Amino acid sequence: MWNRFHILVEVPPKCDQRLDDSALIERLSVIYSKEYVAMVSEHLAMLSSTTNKQGREAYHKLRESYTRRMWDLGLFMKTLKQRFCHCSAQTLRSAVFSSENWTLECAV
């Protein structure tokens, strides 16, 4: 059983310019579903139009929840491992419960 993997990643230097909302949404669309990206886009648009302090803070907090992971290899690897483990667990669970004779099947 393989329990290791190798990955070659290039992390570009952090840019000094702030990403605008459209660039952020474009980047999110690479890793998230269309429905999720649409929800985030609507939420950002709603929060960006607010004028009160709480709305502005919520807007910046939402953006920060996505942009803080950019240019950080440690957070990238953490997310990658979590998603891989989650997908493996889902595959294993479905293999166990879909088996008619209750034997464990492995998906390789």
Secondary structure as UniProt FT lines:
FT   HELIX           21..31
FT   HELIX           34..48
FT   HELIX           53..67
FT   TURN            68..71
FT   HELIX           73..98
FT   TURN            100..101
//
